[in-house]
């Protein structure tokens, strides 16, 4: 990875004050490089496209790319400083507008700094934008609480715009807080979703479930039941979908019910699924979109079906299969007293 140029602006949006950090030969450039690498390495992102490439931020970045591609010598500090400052000022404006909208609800925009970098990697050009939120910390030397940029547990709003020559190939946006802030995607960048949240919810659930059906349902039935229950639980319990988190929480931490099941093979099959089946790795979950898809009907006999309508927190403790002394197979189901009375037959 080659950082062709980078800038860090501290943004005080309430006072409309933008300060350019000095980065030559000091820790600022190291910090920028670290955040830039983390941003490019983050796979949990959502795809967007430009509403119009003449909008302010996109047109400034396009101009950087064209200048560098056609005549790198023209990309001088004066041009870079002017363009990056305009983008930083636009972010300050959109943050202030949003602050005024939400302050009445006792919500606030976190102050922070904007990192911008033009990066060359694997023959492509990328423009990286990352907002880092300020954190309070104790300056042990001065024994005083102060505010600054965190080195760990960084809260980031990011955007990577990838180019092939002078053309935008893709725009990827991520927000480590969960849902992507409108003032960031629509306000600063003026971009729109490629895949909507409802479509992402439907397609992702359907395609992950297909992997389970294909690889587990025939040979590892109990694991299929448990993993599908856990997958539905992830969609129920989280507002924001992050693909790597889902794989870790649902699959990598799973203790197989069958000892010969290789869960790592399932994880490998899931790894490239978003790109193959065209859904985002980060989006806001719309639970109602998969309400019908959660239901699973299991035949008990020709006149009785067991219906799993949604996820169950303790599925193993609620229902389990047993084999009786007569050699027949039964289900042991935990029920309430009234349901029990419906089936408390005498011999």
C-alpha positions in Angstrom: 0.0 0.0 0.0 1.3 3.4 -1.0 -0.2 6.6 0.5 0.2 9.1 -2.2 -1.0 12.0 0.0 -3.0 12.3 3.2 -4.5 15.0 5.3 -6.0 15.1 8.8 -8.4 17.9 9.8 -9.7 18.4 13.3 -13.4 19.5 13.0 -15.2 21.8 15.5 -18.5 21.8 13.7 -20.3 24.0 16.3 -17.8 26.8 15.9 -17.2 26.1 12.1 -13.5 25.7 12.9 -11.3 23.4 10.7 -7.7 22.8 11.8 -5.2 21.0 9.5 -2.8 18.7 11.6 0.9 18.9 10.8 2.0 15.4 9.8 5.5 15.5 8.4 7.9 13.2 10.2 5.8 12.7 13.3 3.2 10.5 15.0 0.3 12.1 13.0 1.5 10.4 9.7 1.8 7.1 11.6 -1.7 7.5 13.0 -3.1 8.2 9.5 -1.4 5.2 8.0 -2.8 3.0 10.8 -6.3 4.2 10.3 -6.0 4.0 6.5 -4.8 0.4 6.7 -7.6 -0.6 9.2 -10.2 1.1 6.9 -9.0 -0.8 3.8 -8.8 -4.1 5.8 -12.3 -3.8 7.1 -14.7 -6.1 5.1 -17.9 -5.1 6.9 -19.2 -2.4 4.5 -22.2 -1.4 2.5 -22.1 -0.7 -1.2 -23.2 2.7 -2.5 -23.2 4.6 -5.8 -22.9 8.3 -6.6 -26.1 10.2 -7.0 -24.3 12.5 -9.4 -20.6 12.8 -10.0 -20.8 16.6 -10.1 -21.7 16.8 -6.4 -19.2 18.5 -4.2 -17.3 15.8 -2.5 -17.3 13.3 -5.3 -16.3 15.9 -7.9 -13.3 17.0 -5.7 -12.1 13.4 -5.3 -12.6 12.7 -9.0 -10.4 15.8 -9.8 -7.7 14.4 -7.5 -7.8 11.1 -9.4 -7.8 12.7 -12.8 -4.9 15.0 -11.9 -2.8 12.2 -10.5 -3.5 9.9 -13.4 -2.9 12.4 -16.1 0.0 14.5 -14.6 1.0 13.6 -11.0 3.2 16.7 -10.9 0.1 18.9 -10.9 -1.2 17.4 -7.7 0.7 19.9 -5.5 0.0 20.8 -1.9 -2.0 23.9 -2.8 -4.5 21.7 -4.8 -4.6 19.0 -2.2 -5.1 21.4 0.7 -7.8 23.3 -1.0 -9.8 20.2 -2.0 -9.5 18.4 1.3 -10.4 21.5 3.3 -13.6 21.9 1.2 -14.5 18.3 2.0 -13.8 18.8 5.7 -15.9 22.0 5.7 -18.7 20.1 4.1 -18.6 17.5 6.8 -18.6 20.2 9.5 -21.7 21.8 7.9 -23.6 18.5 7.7 -22.6 17.6 11.3 -23.9 21.0 12.5 -27.2 20.6 10.6 -27.7 17.1 12.1 -26.8 18.3 15.6 -29.5 21.0 15.3 -32.0 18.3 14.3 -31.3 15.9 17.1 -30.3 18.1 20.0 -34.0 18.6 21.0 -34.1 14.8 21.6 -31.0 15.1 23.8 -28.9 13.3 21.2 -25.6 14.7 19.9 -23.1 14.3 17.1 -19.7 13.3 18.4 -16.8 15.6 17.6 -13.9 14.2 15.8 -11.4 14.4 13.0 -11.5 13.6 9.3 -8.7 11.6 7.7 -8.4 11.7 3.9 -5.9 9.7 1.9 -5.2 8.9 -1.8 -3.9 5.3 -1.8 -2.3 3.1 -4.5 -2.8 -0.6 -3.9 -2.5 -3.6 -6.3 -2.6 -1.3 -9.3 -5.8 0.5 -8.3 -6.3 3.9 -6.8 -8.5 4.3 -3.7 -9.6 7.4 -1.9 -10.1 6.8 1.8 -12.2 9.0 4.1 -12.4 8.2 7.8 -14.0 10.2 10.6 -12.4 9.3 14.0 -14.5 10.3 17.1 -12.7 12.1 19.9 -12.3 10.4 23.3 -11.6 11.7 26.7 -8.5 10.4 28.5 -6.3 11.1 31.4 -3.0 12.8 30.6 -0.9 11.2 33.3 2.0 13.6 32.8 -0.1 16.7 33.5 -2.6 14.8 35.7 -5.4 16.3 33.7 -8.4 14.9 31.7 -8.1 15.9 28.1 -9.7 15.1 24.7 -8.0 13.5 21.7 -7.9 10.8 19.1 -7.9 7.2 20.4 -5.3 4.7 19.5 -7.5 1.7 20.5 -11.2 1.0 20.2 -11.5 3.6 17.5 -15.0 4.7 16.5 -14.9 5.1 12.7 -17.1 6.2 9.9 -15.4 5.3 6.7 -15.6 5.4 2.9 -13.5 3.8 0.3 -13.9 4.9 -3.3 -12.1 2.6 -5.7 -11.1 3.7 -9.2 -10.1 2.0 -12.4 -8.2 4.7 -14.2 -10.6 7.7 -13.9 -13.8 5.7 -13.4 -15.4 4.9 -10.0 -15.5 1.1 -9.6 -17.2 0.9 -6.3 -18.0 3.0 -3.2 -17.9 1.1 0.2 -19.1 2.7 3.4 -18.8 1.4 6.9 -19.8 2.7 10.4 -18.5 0.9 13.5 -21.4 2.2 15.6 -23.8 0.0 13.6 -26.2 1.7 11.1 -24.6 4.1 8.7 -25.2 7.7 9.6 -27.2 9.7 7.1 -25.1 12.8 7.5 -22.1 10.8 6.5 -23.5 8.9 3.4 -26.1 11.3 2.2 -24.8 14.6 3.7 -21.1 14.5 3.1 -20.8 12.0 0.2 -24.2 12.4 -1.5 -24.4 8.7 -2.4 -27.2 6.1 -2.4 -27.5 2.4 -1.6 -26.8 -0.2 -4.2 -28.7 -2.8 -2.2 -31.5 -1.7 0.2 -31.7 -2.9 3.8 -34.8 -5.0 3.1 -33.2 -6.7 0.1 -30.0 -7.3 2.0 -32.0 -8.9 4.9 -33.9 -11.2 2.6 -31.0 -12.2 0.3 -28.5 -12.7 3.1 -30.8 -14.9 5.2 -31.9 -17.0 2.2 -28.3 -17.6 0.9 -26.8 -18.4 4.3 -29.7 -20.8 4.9 -29.0 -22.4 1.5 -25.5 -23.2 2.7 -26.9 -24.8 5.8 -29.4 -26.9 3.8 -26.9 -28.0 1.3 -24.1 -29.0 3.7 -26.0 -30.0 6.9 -29.6 -30.8 6.5 -29.2 -34.4 5.2 -26.2 -35.7 7.2 -26.2 -33.4 10.3 -29.8 -32.8 11.0 -29.5 -31.7 14.7 -26.6 -29.3 13.8 -28.8 -27.9 11.0 -31.6 -27.3 13.5 -29.3 -25.6 16.1 -27.4 -23.5 13.7 -30.5 -22.3 11.9 -32.0 -21.4 15.2 -28.9 -19.4 16.1 -28.9 -17.7 12.7 -32.5 -16.5 13.2 -31.5 -15.4 16.7 -28.8 -13.2 15.2 -31.3 -11.4 12.9 -33.7 -11.0 15.8 -31.2 -9.7 18.4 -29.2 -7.2 16.3 -30.3 -4.0 14.6 -27.2 -3.9 12.5 -25.8 -6.9 10.4 -22.1 -7.3 10.3 -21.0 -10.3 8.3 -17.8 -11.1 10.2 -19.6 -10.7 13.5 -22.4 -13.1 12.3 -19.9 -15.7 11.3 -18.0 -15.5 14.6 -21.1 -15.5 16.8 -23.2 -18.1 14.9 -20.6 -20.4 13.3 -17.1 -20.1 14.7 -18.2 -20.3 18.3 -20.5 -23.2 17.6 -19.8 -26.6 19.4 -20.8 -29.3 16.9 -23.5 -31.8 17.9 -21.8 -34.3 15.6 -18.1 -34.8 16.1 -17.3 -35.4 12.4 -18.8 -32.0 11.3 -16.0 -29.6 10.3 -17.5 -26.2 11.0 -14.4 -24.5 9.5 -15.4 -25.9 6.1 -18.8 -24.3 6.5 -17.2 -21.0 7.4 -15.0 -21.2 4.3 -18.1 -21.7 2.1 -19.7 -18.6 3.7 -16.6 -16.3 3.3 -17.2 -15.1 -0.3 -21.0 -15.4 -0.2 -21.8 -11.7 -0.1 -19.9 -11.0 -3.3 -21.2 -14.1 -5.1 -24.9 -13.5 -4.2 -24.7 -9.7 -4.1 -25.6 -8.5 -0.7 -23.7 -6.2 1.7 -21.5 -7.2 4.6 -23.0 -4.4 6.7 -26.6 -3.2 6.7 -29.6 -2.5 9.0 -31.7 -5.6 9.6 -35.4 -5.4 8.7 -36.9 -8.3 10.7 -40.3 -8.3 9.1 -38.7 -9.0 5.7 -37.9 -12.6 6.7 -40.8 -13.3 9.1 -42.2 -16.0 6.8 -38.8 -17.4 5.9 -38.1 -18.1 9.6 -40.8 -20.7 9.8 -39.9 -24.4 9.5 -42.5 -27.2 9.4 -41.4 -30.6 10.6 -43.7 -33.6 10.0 -44.4 -35.7 13.1 -46.9 -38.1 11.4 -49.5 -37.7 8.6 -51.8 -35.6 10.8 -49.3 -33.7 13.1 -46.7 -31.1 12.2 -44.2 -29.4 14.5 -43.9 -25.8 13.6 -40.8 -23.8 14.5 -42.0 -20.2 14.0 -38.9 -18.3 15.2 -35.7 -18.7 17.2 -35.8 -20.1 20.7 -33.2 -19.0 23.2 -32.7 -22.4 24.8 -33.7 -24.8 22.1 -31.8 -27.8 23.6 -33.6 -27.2 26.9 -37.0 -26.9 25.2 -37.1 -29.8 22.8 -34.9 -32.9 22.4 -35.1 -36.3 20.7 -35.1 -39.5 22.7 -35.3 -43.2 21.9 -37.7 -45.2 24.1 -37.1 -48.6 25.6 -39.5 -49.9 22.9 -37.0 -48.8 20.3 -39.3 -46.0 19.0 -38.3 -42.4 18.6 -39.9 -39.6 20.6 -39.7 -35.8 21.1 -39.4 -34.5 24.7 -40.9 -31.0 24.7 -41.0 -28.6 27.6 -44.5 -27.0 27.8 -46.6 -25.0 30.2 -49.1 -26.6 32.5 -52.2 -25.9 30.3 -50.5 -27.5 27.2 -49.5 -30.4 29.4 -53.1 -31.0 30.5 -54.1 -31.2 26.8 -51.9 -34.3 26.5 -51.9 -35.9 29.9 -53.6 -39.1 28.8 -54.2 -42.1 31.0 -52.9 -45.4 29.8 
